[in-house]
Amino acid sequence: MRQFFVCKGFEHMNVTLPKRSTKFSAGYDFRSLENYILKPGEAHIFKTGVKAKMNEDDVLLIFIRSSLAIKYGLSLSNSVAVIDADYFSNPANDGHIMIAIRNNSLTPVEIKVSDKIAQGIFVNYERTEDDSCLQRRTGGTGSTGR
């Protein structure tokens, strides 16, 4: 079952859980929890206060909102963020989904609290028959493969 939750430590903040904007939207909109001015060429990690629970054969893919890319020259620092099912409630950061955004333009861009900054799309994936990986996640962002 797929579901969004507020991360530990963010209960007191005004976290808006991601929602789809229209009946046929694929993406769930993630919102910023802070005001920040992105300088030209700068990257910043925006906190969302959100974590995602999903089936073990699901992945949540995070993309920049097209309006931010087209109008303001913003992109995700990692192009597409991949949130694995075992990232949820991990001991390092409780599965907190943070959005790393880069300003590729020559103009500062202001992001305000509650602005929609990215969209997440759940995808069900297949595994190979010889998939023998039994390793469990022990950390947060960038912890696998260490």
The first five atom37 places (N, CA, C, CB, O) and aatype in JSON, in Angstrom:
{
  "aatype": [12, 1, 5, 13, 13, 19, 4, 11, 7, 13, 6, 8, 12, 2, 19, 16, 10, 14, 11, 1, 15, 16, 11, 13, 15, 0, 7, 18, 3, 13, 1, 15, 10, 6, 2, 18, 9, 10, 11, 14, 7, 6, 0, 8, 9, 13, 11, 16, 7, 19, 11, 0, 11, 12, 2, 6, 3, 3, 19, 10, 10, 9, 13, 9, 1, 15, 15, 10, 0, 9, 11, 18, 7, 10, 15, 10, 15, 2, 15, 19, 0, 19, 9, 3, 0, 3, 18, 13, 15, 2, 14, 0, 2, 3, 7, 8, 9, 12, 9, 0, 9, 1, 2, 2, 15, 10, 16, 14, 19, 6, 9, 11, 19, 15, 3, 11, 9, 0, 5, 7, 9, 13, 19, 2, 18, 6, 1, 16, 6, 3, 3, 15, 4, 10, 5, 1, 1, 16, 7, 7, 16, 7, 15, 16, 7, 1],
  "atom_mask": [
    [1, 1, 1, 1, 1],
    [1, 1, 1, 1, 1],
    [1, 1, 1, 1, 1],
    [1, 1, 1, 1, 1],
    [1, 1, 1, 1, 1],
    [1, 1, 1, 1, 1],
    [1, 1, 1, 1, 1],
    [1, 1, 1, 1, 1],
    [1, 1, 1, 0, 1],
    [1, 1, 1, 1, 1],
    [1, 1, 1, 1, 1],
    [1, 1, 1, 1, 1],
    [1, 1, 1, 1, 1],
    [1, 1, 1, 1, 1],
    [1, 1, 1, 1, 1],
    [1, 1, 1, 1, 1],
    [1, 1, 1, 1, 1],
    [1, 1, 1, 1, 1],
    [1, 1, 1, 1, 1],
    [1, 1, 1, 1, 1],
    [1, 1, 1, 1, 1],
    [1, 1, 1, 1, 1],
    [1, 1, 1, 1, 1],
    [1, 1, 1, 1, 1],
    [1, 1, 1, 1, 1],
    [1, 1, 1, 1, 1],
    [1, 1, 1, 0, 1],
    [1, 1, 1, 1, 1],
    [1, 1, 1, 1, 1],
    [1, 1, 1, 1, 1],
    [1, 1, 1, 1, 1],
    [1, 1, 1, 1, 1],
    [1, 1, 1, 1, 1],
    [1, 1, 1, 1, 1],
    [1, 1, 1, 1, 1],
    [1, 1, 1, 1, 1],
    [1, 1, 1, 1, 1],
    [1, 1, 1, 1, 1],
    [1, 1, 1, 1, 1],
    [1, 1, 1, 1, 1],
    [1, 1, 1, 0, 1],
    [1, 1, 1, 1, 1],
    [1, 1, 1, 1, 1],
    [1, 1, 1, 1, 1],
    [1, 1, 1, 1, 1],
    [1, 1, 1, 1, 1],
    [1, 1, 1, 1, 1],
    [1, 1, 1, 1, 1],
    [1, 1, 1, 0, 1],
    [1, 1, 1, 1, 1],
    [1, 1, 1, 1, 1],
    [1, 1, 1, 1, 1],
    [1, 1, 1, 1, 1],
    [1, 1, 1, 1, 1],
    [1, 1, 1, 1, 1],
    [1, 1, 1, 1, 1],
    [1, 1, 1, 1, 1],
    [1, 1, 1, 1, 1],
    [1, 1, 1, 1, 1],
    [1, 1, 1, 1, 1],
    [1, 1, 1, 1, 1],
    [1, 1, 1, 1, 1],
    [1, 1, 1, 1, 1],
    [1, 1, 1, 1, 1],
    [1, 1, 1, 1, 1],
    [1, 1, 1, 1, 1],
    [1, 1, 1, 1, 1],
    [1, 1, 1, 1, 1],
    [1, 1, 1, 1, 1],
    [1, 1, 1, 1, 1],
    [1, 1, 1, 1, 1],
    [1, 1, 1, 1, 1],
    [1, 1, 1, 0, 1],
    [1, 1, 1, 1, 1],
    [1, 1, 1, 1, 1],
    [1, 1, 1, 1, 1],
    [1, 1, 1, 1, 1],
    [1, 1, 1, 1, 1],
    [1, 1, 1, 1, 1],
    [1, 1, 1, 1, 1],
    [1, 1, 1, 1, 1],
    [1, 1, 1, 1, 1],
    [1, 1, 1, 1, 1],
    [1, 1, 1, 1, 1],
    [1, 1, 1, 1, 1],
    [1, 1, 1, 1, 1],
    [1, 1, 1, 1, 1],
    [1, 1, 1, 1, 1],
    [1, 1, 1, 1, 1],
    [1, 1, 1, 1, 1],
    [1, 1, 1, 1, 1],
    [1, 1, 1, 1, 1],
    [1, 1, 1, 1, 1],
    [1, 1, 1, 1, 1],
    [1, 1, 1, 0, 1],
    [1, 1, 1, 1, 1],
    [1, 1, 1, 1, 1],
    [1, 1, 1, 1, 1],
    [1, 1, 1, 1, 1],
    [1, 1, 1, 1, 1],
    [1, 1, 1, 1, 1],
    [1, 1, 1, 1, 1],
    [1, 1, 1, 1, 1],
    [1, 1, 1, 1, 1],
    [1, 1, 1, 1, 1],
    [1, 1, 1, 1, 1],
    [1, 1, 1, 1, 1],
    [1, 1, 1, 1, 1],
    [1, 1, 1, 1, 1],
    [1, 1, 1, 1, 1],
    [1, 1, 1, 1, 1],
    [1, 1, 1, 1, 1],
    [1, 1, 1, 1, 1],
    [1, 1, 1, 1, 1],
    [1, 1, 1, 1, 1],
    [1, 1, 1, 1, 1],
    [1, 1, 1, 1, 1],
    [1, 1, 1, 1, 1],
    [1, 1, 1, 1, 1],
    [1, 1, 1, 0, 1],
    [1, 1, 1, 1, 1],
    [1, 1, 1, 1, 1],
    [1, 1, 1, 1, 1],
    [1, 1, 1, 1, 1],
    [1, 1, 1, 1, 1],
    [1, 1, 1, 1, 1],
    [1, 1, 1, 1, 1],
    [1, 1, 1, 1, 1],
    [1, 1, 1, 1, 1],
    [1, 1, 1, 1, 1],
    [1, 1, 1, 1, 1],
    [1, 1, 1, 1, 1],
    [1, 1, 1, 1, 1],
    [1, 1, 1, 1, 1],
    [1, 1, 1, 1, 1],
    [1, 1, 1, 1, 1],
    [1, 1, 1, 1, 1],
    [1, 1, 1, 1, 1],
    [1, 1, 1, 0, 1],
    [1, 1, 1, 0, 1],
    [1, 1, 1, 1, 1],
    [1, 1, 1, 0, 1],
    [1, 1, 1, 1, 1],
    [1, 1, 1, 1, 1],
    [1, 1, 1, 0, 1],
    [1, 1, 1, 1, 1]
  ],
  "atom_positions": [
    [[0.83, -1.17, 0.0], [0.0, 0.0, 0.0], [0.88, 1.25, 0.0], [-0.95, -0.01, 1.2], [1.83, 1.35, 0.78]],
    [[0.56, 2.17, -0.86], [1.33, 3.42, -0.97], [0.68, 4.49, -0.11], [1.43, 3.9, -2.46], [-0.54, 4.67, -0.12]],
    [[1.51, 5.21, 0.64], [0.98, 6.25, 1.5], [2.09, 7.21, 1.92], [0.29, 5.64, 2.73], [3.24, 6.79, 2.1]],
    [[1.75, 8.48, 2.07], [2.69, 9.48, 2.56], [2.44, 9.75, 4.03], [2.58, 10.79, 1.74], [1.3, 9.71, 4.5]],
    [[3.53, 10.04, 4.75], [3.46, 10.37, 6.17], [4.36, 11.56, 6.46], [3.87, 9.15, 7.04], [5.25, 11.87, 5.67]],
    [[4.12, 12.21, 7.59], [5.0, 13.27, 8.08], [6.15, 12.59, 8.82], [4.23, 14.29, 9.01], [5.92, 11.69, 9.63]],
    [[7.38, 13.02, 8.55], [8.57, 12.46, 9.2], [8.64, 12.88, 10.66], [9.84, 12.89, 8.46], [8.11, 13.91, 11.05]],
    [[9.33, 12.04, 11.44], [9.59, 12.37, 12.84], [10.35, 13.69, 12.91], [10.37, 11.24, 13.55], [11.28, 13.92, 12.13]],
    [[9.97, 14.53, 13.84], [10.63, 15.81, 14.01], [9.98, 16.94, 13.21], [0.0, 0.0, 0.0], [10.33, 18.1, 13.38]],
    [[9.04, 16.59, 12.34], [8.37, 17.6, 11.5], [6.89, 17.73, 11.85], [8.52, 17.24, 10.03], [6.15, 18.45, 11.18]],
    [[6.45, 17.05, 12.9], [5.04, 17.07, 13.28], [4.54, 18.46, 13.63], [4.81, 16.14, 14.45], [3.37, 18.77, 13.42]],
    [[5.41, 19.3, 14.14], [5.03, 20.66, 14.55], [5.01, 21.65, 13.38], [5.98, 21.15, 15.62], [4.54, 22.78, 13.52]],
    [[5.53, 21.21, 12.24], [5.59, 22.1, 11.08], [4.35, 21.9, 10.22], [6.88, 21.83, 10.24], [3.64, 20.9, 10.36]],
    [[4.1, 22.83, 9.37], [2.9, 22.79, 8.53], [3.2, 21.98, 7.25], [2.43, 24.23, 8.17], [3.21, 22.53, 6.15]],
    [[3.44, 20.68, 7.42], [3.76, 19.8, 6.29], [2.49, 19.47, 5.53], [4.47, 18.5, 6.78], [1.49, 19.05, 6.12]],
    [[2.54, 19.66, 4.22], [1.43, 19.25, 3.35], [1.84, 17.96, 2.67], [1.08, 20.36, 2.3], [2.83, 17.92, 1.94]],
    [[1.08, 16.9, 2.92], [1.39, 15.64, 2.26], [1.12, 15.75, 0.77], [0.57, 14.49, 2.88], [0.15, 16.4, 0.36]],
    [[1.97, 15.13, -0.05], [1.81, 15.23, -1.5], [0.45, 14.74, -1.98], [2.91, 14.44, -2.2], [-0.09, 13.74, -1.49]],
    [[-0.08, 15.46, -2.94], [-1.36, 15.12, -3.57], [-1.24, 15.34, -5.06], [-2.54, 15.97, -2.97], [-0.4, 16.11, -5.52]],
    [[-2.09, 14.66, -5.82], [-2.18, 14.9, -7.25], [-3.08, 16.12, -7.46], [-2.74, 13.64, -8.02], [-4.06, 16.3, -6.74]],
    [[-2.75, 16.94, -8.44], [-3.49, 18.19, -8.67], [-4.77, 18.0, -9.48], [-2.61, 19.18, -9.37], [-5.73, 18.75, -9.31]],
    [[-4.78, 17.0, -10.36], [-5.96, 16.76, -11.18], [-6.25, 15.26, -11.2], [-5.76, 17.3, -12.63], [-5.42, 14.45, -10.78]],
    [[-7.42, 14.91, -11.67], [-7.88, 13.52, -11.71], [-6.91, 12.6, -12.45], [-9.24, 13.45, -12.35], [-6.72, 11.45, -12.06]],
    [[-6.29, 13.09, -13.52], [-5.42, 12.25, -14.34], [-3.93, 12.58, -14.17], [-5.8, 12.39, -15.78], [-3.12, 12.13, -14.98]],
    [[-3.58, 13.34, -13.16], [-2.15, 13.62, -12.88], [-1.45, 12.34, -12.45], [-2.0, 14.71, -11.79], [-1.98, 11.59, -11.63]],
    [[-0.28, 12.09, -12.99], [0.53, 10.95, -12.56], [1.31, 11.3, -11.29], [1.5, 10.5, -13.68], [1.53, 10.45, -10.43]],
    [[1.73, 12.57, -11.19], [2.62, 12.99, -10.13], [1.93, 13.55, -8.9], [0.0, 0.0, 0.0], [0.89, 14.2, -8.98]],
    [[2.54, 13.26, -7.75], [2.13, 13.82, -6.46], [3.03, 15.01, -6.18], [2.22, 12.74, -5.31], [4.26, 14.89, -6.21]],
    [[2.44, 16.16, -5.92], [3.2, 17.4, -5.74], [3.84, 17.49, -4.36], [2.3, 18.6, -5.96], [3.17, 17.36, -3.33]],
    [[5.16, 17.71, -4.36], [5.92, 17.95, -3.13], [6.1, 19.44, -2.96], [7.3, 17.2, -3.15], [6.32, 20.16, -3.94]],
    [[6.03, 19.92, -1.72], [6.11, 21.35, -1.42], [7.31, 21.67, -0.54], [4.83, 21.83, -0.74], [7.77, 20.84, 0.24]],
    [[7.8, 22.88, -0.7], [8.93, 23.35, 0.11], [8.46, 23.69, 1.52], [9.58, 24.59, -0.55], [7.34, 24.16, 1.72]],
    [[9.33, 23.45, 2.49], [9.06, 23.84, 3.88], [9.81, 25.11, 4.26], [9.44, 22.71, 4.83], [9.8, 25.52, 5.42]],
    [[10.47, 25.73, 3.27], [11.27, 26.91, 3.61], [11.24, 27.95, 2.5], [12.71, 26.51, 3.89], [10.95, 27.66, 1.34]],
    [[11.53, 29.18, 2.9], [11.76, 30.25, 1.94], [13.25, 30.24, 1.61], [11.29, 31.66, 2.51], [14.09, 30.16, 2.5]],
    [[13.56, 30.33, 0.31], [14.96, 30.32, -0.06], [15.11, 30.97, -1.44], [15.52, 28.87, -0.07], [14.28, 30.75, -2.32]],
    [[16.16, 31.75, -1.61], [16.47, 32.33, -2.92], [17.67, 31.58, -3.49], [16.77, 33.88, -2.81], [18.77, 31.64, -2.96]],
    [[17.41, 30.87, -4.59], [18.46, 30.11, -5.28], [19.22, 31.05, -6.2], [17.86, 28.91, -6.09], [18.65, 31.62, -7.14]],
    [[20.51, 31.22, -5.93], [21.34, 32.07, -6.78], [21.68, 31.34, -8.08], [22.65, 32.48, -6.04], [21.61, 30.11, -8.12]],
    [[22.03, 32.06, -9.12], [22.43, 31.42, -10.38], [23.56, 30.42, -10.14], [22.87, 32.48, -11.41], [24.56, 30.74, -9.49]],
    [[23.4, 29.21, -10.66], [24.41, 28.17, -10.52], [24.39, 27.43, -9.19], [0.0, 0.0, 0.0], [25.12, 26.46, -9.02]],
    [[23.58, 27.88, -8.26], [23.56, 27.29, -6.92], [22.61, 26.09, -6.86], [23.14, 28.34, -5.88], [21.61, 26.04, -7.57]],
    [[22.96, 25.13, -6.0], [22.09, 24.0, -5.69], [21.74, 24.08, -4.2], [22.76, 22.63, -6.05], [22.56, 24.51, -3.38]],
    [[20.54, 23.66, -3.86], [20.09, 23.69, -2.47], [19.19, 22.48, -2.23], [19.35, 25.02, -2.14], [18.42, 22.09, -3.11]],
    [[19.29, 21.9, -1.05], [18.44, 20.77, -0.68], [17.26, 21.3, 0.13], [19.23, 19.69, 0.12], [17.43, 21.85, 1.22]],
    [[16.07, 21.13, -0.42], [14.84, 21.58, 0.22], [14.22, 20.45, 1.03], [13.84, 22.1, -0.83], [14.03, 19.34, 0.53]],
    [[13.91, 20.74, 2.27], [13.23, 19.77, 3.13], [11.74, 19.76, 2.78], [13.44, 20.12, 4.64], [11.15, 20.79, 2.46]],
    [[11.16, 18.55, 2.84], [9.71, 18.42, 2.61], [8.98, 17.94, 3.87], [9.45, 17.45, 1.46], [7.78, 18.19, 4.01]],
    [[9.7, 17.26, 4.78], [9.06, 16.7, 5.96], [8.22, 15.47, 5.67], [0.0, 0.0, 0.0], [7.43, 15.04, 6.5]],
    [[8.39, 14.91, 4.47], [7.54, 13.8, 4.01], [8.36, 12.53, 3.83], [6.84, 14.18, 2.68], [9.53, 12.58, 3.43]],
    [[7.74, 11.4, 4.14], [8.3, 10.09, 3.81], [7.21, 9.29, 3.1], [8.81, 9.35, 5.1], [6.02, 9.58, 3.25]],
    [[7.63, 8.28, 2.33], [6.68, 7.51, 1.52], [6.79, 6.02, 1.81], [6.91, 7.77, 0.04], [7.86, 5.44, 1.73]],
    [[5.66, 5.42, 2.15], [5.59, 3.97, 2.33], [5.04, 3.39, 1.03], [4.7, 3.58, 3.58], [4.08, 3.91, 0.46]],
    [[5.66, 2.3, 0.57], [5.22, 1.69, -0.68], [5.48, 0.2, -0.65], [5.92, 2.34, -1.89], [6.14, -0.31, 0.25]],
    [[4.97, -0.49, -1.64], [5.2, -1.92, -1.78], [6.67, -2.18, -2.06], [4.32, -2.52, -2.9], [7.36, -1.3, -2.59]],
    [[7.16, -3.36, -1.73], [8.6, -3.65, -1.88], [9.06, -3.66, -3.33], [8.92, -4.99, -1.26], [10.26, -3.54, -3.59]],
    [[8.14, -3.8, -4.28], [8.53, -3.77, -5.7], [8.11, -2.46, -6.37], [7.91, -4.95, -6.44], [7.87, -2.4, -7.57]],
    [[8.02, -1.41, -5.56], [7.72, -0.06, -6.05], [8.93, 0.83, -5.85], [6.48, 0.54, -5.32], [9.8, 0.55, -5.02]],
    [[8.98, 1.89, -6.62], [9.96, 2.95, -6.46], [9.21, 4.26, -6.65], [11.16, 2.8, -7.48], [8.27, 4.33, -7.44]],
    [[9.62, 5.29, -5.95], [9.06, 6.62, -6.13], [10.11, 7.45, -6.87], [8.66, 7.29, -4.74], [11.2, 7.68, -6.36]],
    [[9.76, 7.89, -8.08], [10.66, 8.72, -8.88], [10.26, 10.17, -8.7], [10.63, 8.3, -10.39], [9.08, 10.51, -8.84]],
    [[11.23, 11.03, -8.4], [10.97, 12.45, -8.17], [11.54, 13.25, -9.33], [11.58, 12.93, -6.82], [12.7, 13.07, -9.71]],
    [[10.72, 14.13, -9.89], [11.1, 14.99, -11.01], [10.83, 16.45, -10.63], [10.32, 14.6, -12.3], [9.97, 16.74, -9.8]],
    [[11.58, 17.36, -11.25], [11.29, 18.79, -11.08], [9.93, 19.07, -11.71], [12.42, 19.69, -11.72], [9.55, 18.41, -12.68]],
    [[9.2, 20.01, -11.19], [7.95, 20.41, -11.85], [8.31, 21.09, -13.16], [7.09, 21.37, -10.93], [9.23, 21.91, -13.21]],
    [[7.6, 20.74, -14.21], [7.94, 21.26, -15.54], [7.86, 22.78, -15.59], [7.01, 20.67, -16.59], [8.64, 23.41, -16.32]],
    [[6.95, 23.38, -14.84], [6.85, 24.85, -14.86], [8.11, 25.49, -14.3], [5.62, 25.3, -14.04], [8.52, 26.55, -14.78]],
    [[8.75, 24.89, -13.29], [9.98, 25.44, -12.73], [11.15, 25.27, -13.71], [10.31, 24.76, -11.39], [12.02, 26.13, -13.81]],
    [[11.15, 24.16, -14.42], [12.21, 23.93, -15.4], [12.08, 24.88, -16.58], [12.18, 22.47, -15.89], [13.06, 25.49, -17.0]],
    [[10.88, 25.0, -17.11], [10.66, 25.8, -18.32], [10.73, 27.3, -18.04], [9.31, 25.46, -18.93], [11.39, 28.04, -18.78]],
    [[10.07, 27.76, -17.0], [10.0, 29.2, -16.72], [11.25, 29.75, -16.04], [8.81, 29.5, -15.86], [11.63, 30.9, -16.27]],
    [[11.89, 28.93, -15.19], [12.96, 29.47, -14.35], [14.32, 28.77, -14.5], [12.55, 29.39, -12.93], [15.29, 29.19, -13.87]],
    [[14.41, 27.74, -15.32], [15.69, 27.07, -15.53], [16.15, 26.22, -14.37], [0.0, 0.0, 0.0], [17.35, 26.04, -14.18]],
    [[15.23, 25.7, -13.57], [15.59, 24.86, -12.44], [15.6, 23.39, -12.84], [14.63, 25.08, -11.26], [14.85, 22.98, -13.74]],
    [[16.43, 22.61, -12.18], [16.46, 21.17, -12.4], [16.8, 20.49, -11.08], [17.49, 20.78, -13.52], [17.28, 21.14, -10.15]],
    [[16.56, 19.19, -11.01], [17.03, 18.45, -9.86], [18.53, 18.24, -10.02], [16.28, 17.08, -9.7], [19.01, 17.98, -11.12]],
    [[19.26, 18.34, -8.95], [20.71, 18.16, -8.99], [21.09, 16.77, -9.49], [21.32, 18.4, -7.62], [22.13, 16.6, -10.13]],
    [[20.26, 15.78, -9.2], [20.53, 14.41, -9.62], [19.62, 13.97, -10.77], [20.37, 13.47, -8.43], [19.42, 12.77, -10.96]],
    [[19.08, 14.9, -11.51], [18.2, 14.66, -12.66], [16.88, 14.03, -12.26], [18.89, 13.77, -13.67], [15.82, 14.63, -12.44]],
    [[16.92, 12.82, -11.72], [15.73, 12.14, -11.21], [16.12, 11.53, -9.87], [15.21, 11.04, -12.21], [17.13, 10.84, -9.77]],
    [[15.33, 11.79, -8.85], [15.59, 11.18, -7.55], [14.87, 9.84, -7.48], [15.14, 12.11, -6.38], [13.71, 9.72, -7.86]],
    [[15.58, 8.83, -7.0], [15.03, 7.49, -6.87], [14.86, 7.18, -5.38], [15.95, 6.42, -7.56], [15.83, 7.12, -4.63]],
    [[13.6, 7.0, -4.96], [13.31, 6.68, -3.57], [12.9, 5.21, -3.51], [12.18, 7.62, -2.99], [11.84, 4.84, -4.0]],
    [[13.75, 4.39, -2.91], [13.48, 2.95, -2.8], [12.5, 2.68, -1.66], [14.8, 2.17, -2.57], [12.37, 3.49, -0.74]],
    [[11.83, 1.55, -1.74], [10.84, 1.18, -0.73], [11.47, 1.07, 0.67], [10.18, -0.14, -1.1], [10.82, 1.42, 1.66]],
    [[12.72, 0.61, 0.75], [13.34, 0.44, 2.07], [13.94, 1.74, 2.62], [14.41, -0.61, 1.99], [14.56, 1.73, 3.69]],
    [[13.76, 2.84, 1.92], [14.18, 4.15, 2.44], [13.21, 4.61, 3.53], [14.24, 5.2, 1.29], [13.59, 5.39, 4.41]],
    [[11.98, 4.14, 3.47], [10.93, 4.53, 4.43], [11.37, 4.2, 5.86], [9.6, 3.81, 4.11], [11.76, 3.06, 6.15]],
    [[11.3, 5.19, 6.75], [11.59, 5.03, 8.18], [12.98, 4.48, 8.46], [10.57, 4.14, 8.8], [13.18, 3.85, 9.5]],
    [[13.96, 4.71, 7.56], [15.31, 4.21, 7.83], [15.86, 4.9, 9.08], [16.26, 4.46, 6.61], [15.44, 6.01, 9.41]],
    [[16.8, 4.27, 9.78], [17.28, 4.82, 11.05], [18.06, 6.13, 10.93], [18.13, 3.82, 11.71], [18.14, 6.88, 11.91]],
    [[18.63, 6.42, 9.77], [19.47, 7.61, 9.62], [18.65, 8.89, 9.54], [20.33, 7.49, 8.39], [19.04, 9.91, 10.12]],
    [[17.5, 8.87, 8.83], [16.74, 10.11, 8.67], [15.23, 9.89, 8.58], [17.2, 10.84, 7.44], [14.5, 10.78, 8.12]],
    [[14.76, 8.73, 9.0], [13.33, 8.39, 9.02], [12.7, 8.36, 7.63], [12.57, 9.38, 9.89], [11.48, 8.36, 7.5]],
    [[13.52, 8.32, 6.58], [12.98, 8.28, 5.23], [12.59, 9.64, 4.67], [0.0, 0.0, 0.0], [11.82, 9.74, 3.72]],
    [[13.14, 10.7, 5.27], [12.82, 12.07, 4.86], [13.2, 12.31, 3.4], [13.55, 13.09, 5.76], [14.36, 12.17, 3.02]],
    [[12.21, 12.66, 2.6], [12.45, 12.96, 1.18], [12.83, 14.43, 1.07], [11.19, 12.64, 0.31], [12.03, 15.32, 1.37]],
    [[14.06, 14.66, 0.61], [14.55, 16.02, 0.42], [14.8, 16.21, -1.07], [15.84, 16.29, 1.27], [15.22, 15.28, -1.76]],
    [[14.56, 17.41, -1.56], [14.62, 17.69, -2.99], [15.81, 18.62, -3.27], [13.29, 18.33, -3.49], [15.82, 19.77, -2.83]],
    [[16.8, 18.11, -4.0], [17.99, 18.89, -4.34], [17.75, 19.6, -5.68], [19.27, 17.98, -4.42], [17.66, 18.96, -6.73]],
    [[17.64, 20.93, -5.63], [17.32, 21.72, -6.83], [18.49, 22.63, -7.18], [16.03, 22.55, -6.61], [19.11, 23.24, -6.31]],
    [[18.78, 22.71, -8.47], [19.85, 23.56, -9.0], [19.25, 24.64, -9.89], [20.89, 22.72, -9.8], [18.34, 24.38, -10.67]],
    [[19.77, 25.87, -9.74], [19.37, 27.0, -10.6], [20.36, 27.09, -11.76], [19.31, 28.35, -9.79], [21.51, 27.48, -11.57]],
    [[19.9, 26.72, -12.94], [20.74, 26.75, -14.14], [20.64, 28.07, -14.9], [20.37, 25.61, -15.07], [21.26, 28.23, -15.95]],
    [[19.86, 29.0, -14.39], [19.66, 30.27, -15.08], [20.66, 31.32, -14.61], [18.22, 30.77, -14.87], [21.5, 31.05, -13.76]],
    [[20.55, 32.5, -15.17], [21.41, 33.63, -14.79], [20.71, 34.56, -13.81], [21.84, 34.41, -16.02], [21.23, 35.63, -13.48]],
    [[19.52, 34.17, -13.35], [18.7, 35.0, -12.48], [18.37, 34.27, -11.18], [17.4, 35.41, -13.19], [18.08, 33.07, -11.21]],
    [[18.42, 34.96, -10.04], [17.99, 34.31, -8.79], [16.52, 33.9, -8.88], [18.22, 35.27, -7.58], [15.71, 34.58, -9.51]],
    [[16.2, 32.78, -8.23], [14.82, 32.28, -8.22], [14.4, 32.1, -6.77], [14.7, 30.94, -9.02], [15.07, 31.42, -5.99]],
    [[13.28, 32.71, -6.41], [12.76, 32.61, -5.05], [11.78, 31.45, -4.93], [12.08, 33.92, -4.64], [10.84, 31.33, -5.71]],
    [[12.03, 30.59, -3.95], [11.13, 29.5, -3.59], [10.55, 29.86, -2.22], [11.87, 28.09, -3.57], [11.29, 30.21, -1.3]],
    [[9.25, 29.77, -2.11], [8.58, 30.13, -0.85], [8.01, 28.9, -0.17], [7.46, 31.16, -1.11], [7.79, 27.86, -0.8]],
    [[7.77, 29.03, 1.13], [7.12, 27.96, 1.89], [5.84, 27.58, 1.17], [6.84, 28.4, 3.35], [5.04, 28.43, 0.78]],
    [[5.66, 26.27, 1.01], [4.47, 25.67, 0.42], [4.39, 25.74, -1.11], [3.28, 26.34, 0.98], [3.41, 25.29, -1.7]],
    [[5.44, 26.3, -1.75], [5.5, 26.23, -3.22], [5.66, 24.78, -3.64], [6.67, 27.11, -3.77], [6.38, 24.01, -3.0]],
    [[4.99, 24.41, -4.72], [5.18, 23.09, -5.31], [6.53, 23.1, -6.03], [4.01, 22.71, -6.31], [6.77, 23.91, -6.92]],
    [[7.42, 22.18, -5.63], [8.78, 22.2, -6.18], [9.12, 20.95, -7.0], [9.77, 22.34, -5.06], [10.03, 20.99, -7.83]],
    [[8.42, 19.87, -6.78], [8.73, 18.62, -7.49], [7.49, 17.75, -7.51], [9.92, 17.87, -6.83], [6.51, 18.01, -6.81]],
    [[7.55, 16.71, -8.33], [6.45, 15.76, -8.35], [7.02, 14.35, -8.3], [5.57, 15.95, -9.61], [8.04, 14.04, -8.91]],
    [[6.31, 13.5, -7.56], [6.73, 12.12, -7.41], [5.76, 11.18, -8.1], [0.0, 0.0, 0.0], [4.54, 11.34, -8.0]],
    [[6.32, 10.2, -8.79], [5.5, 9.22, -9.5], [5.9, 7.83, -9.02], [5.67, 9.35, -11.05], [7.07, 7.44, -9.11]],
    [[4.93, 7.07, -8.52], [5.17, 5.7, -8.11], [5.24, 4.81, -9.35], [4.08, 5.21, -7.13], [4.41, 4.92, -10.25]],
    [[6.23, 3.91, -9.37], [6.38, 2.98, -10.47], [6.61, 1.59, -9.88], [7.55, 3.39, -11.42], [7.43, 1.42, -8.98]],
    [[5.88, 0.62, -10.4], [6.09, -0.77, -10.02], [7.12, -1.34, -10.99], [4.74, -1.59, -10.06], [7.02, -1.13, -12.2]],
    [[8.11, -2.06, -10.47], [9.17, -2.58, -11.33], [9.3, -4.09, -11.19], [10.5, -1.91, -11.0], [8.83, -4.68, -10.21]],
    [[9.93, -4.7, -12.17], [10.18, -6.14, -12.19], [11.62, -6.41, -11.78], [9.89, -6.74, -13.6], [12.49, -5.55, -11.93]],
    [[11.87, -7.61, -11.26], [13.22, -8.03, -10.9], [13.62, -9.23, -11.75], [13.31, -8.37, -9.39], [12.76, -9.94, -12.26]],
    [[14.91, -9.45, -11.9], [15.37, -10.61, -12.64], [15.18, -11.87, -11.79], [16.86, -10.45, -13.05], [15.06, -11.79, -10.57]],
    [[15.16, -13.02, -12.44], [14.97, -14.29, -11.73], [16.13, -14.62, -10.81], [14.79, -15.4, -12.72], [15.95, -15.27, -9.78]],
    [[17.33, -14.17, -11.17], [18.51, -14.5, -10.37], [18.87, -13.41, -9.37], [19.68, -14.76, -11.27], [20.03, -13.31, -8.95]],
    [[17.9, -12.6, -8.99], [18.13, -11.51, -8.04], [18.38, -12.1, -6.65], [16.92, -10.52, -8.02], [17.45, -12.58, -6.0]],
    [[19.62, -12.07, -6.21], [19.96, -12.69, -4.93], [20.38, -11.67, -3.87], [21.07, -13.69, -5.13], [20.93, -12.05, -2.84]],
    [[20.12, -10.4, -4.11], [20.52, -9.36, -3.15], [19.64, -9.43, -1.91], [20.43, -7.96, -3.79], [18.43, -9.26, -2.0]],
    [[20.24, -9.69, -0.77], [19.49, -9.78, 0.48], [19.9, -8.7, 1.47], [19.69, -11.15, 1.1], [19.44, -8.7, 2.61]],
    [[20.76, -7.79, 1.03], [21.25, -6.73, 1.91], [20.11, -5.81, 2.33], [22.35, -5.92, 1.21], [19.24, -5.48, 1.53]],
    [[20.12, -5.41, 3.59], [19.13, -4.49, 4.13], [19.73, -3.09, 4.24], [18.62, -4.97, 5.5], [20.91, -2.94, 4.55]],
    [[18.9, -2.07, 4.0], [19.34, -0.68, 4.14], [19.63, -0.41, 5.61], [18.27, 0.31, 3.58], [18.86, -0.81, 6.49]],
    [[20.73, 0.29, 5.87], [21.07, 0.66, 7.23], [21.2, 2.17, 7.4], [22.36, -0.02, 7.64], [21.37, 2.66, 8.52]],
    [[21.13, 2.91, 6.3], [21.3, 4.36, 6.39], [20.32, 5.11, 5.52], [0.0, 0.0, 0.0], [19.36, 4.54, 5.0]],
    [[20.58, 6.38, 5.35], [19.7, 7.26, 4.58], [20.2, 7.46, 3.17], [0.0, 0.0, 0.0], [20.57, 6.49, 2.5]],
    [[20.21, 8.71, 2.71], [20.59, 9.04, 1.35], [22.0, 8.58, 1.03], [20.48, 10.54, 1.12], [22.93, 8.86, 1.78]],
    [[22.14, 7.86, -0.08], [23.46, 7.42, -0.53], [24.08, 6.32, 0.3], [0.0, 0.0, 0.0], [25.3, 6.14, 0.26]],
    [[23.29, 5.57, 1.05], [23.86, 4.56, 1.94], [24.05, 3.19, 1.31], [23.0, 4.41, 3.15], [24.82, 2.38, 1.82]],
    [[23.35, 2.9, 0.2], [23.49, 1.57, -0.38], [24.8, 1.48, -1.16], [22.29, 1.25, -1.31], [25.28, 2.48, -1.71]],
    [[25.37, 0.3, -1.19], [26.61, 0.08, -1.94], [27.87, 0.48, -1.21], [0.0, 0.0, 0.0], [28.95, 0.46, -1.8]],
    [[27.78, 0.83, 0.04], [28.98, 1.2, 0.8], [29.61, -0.01, 1.42], [28.66, 2.22, 1.88], [30.63, 0.11, 2.1]]
  ]
}
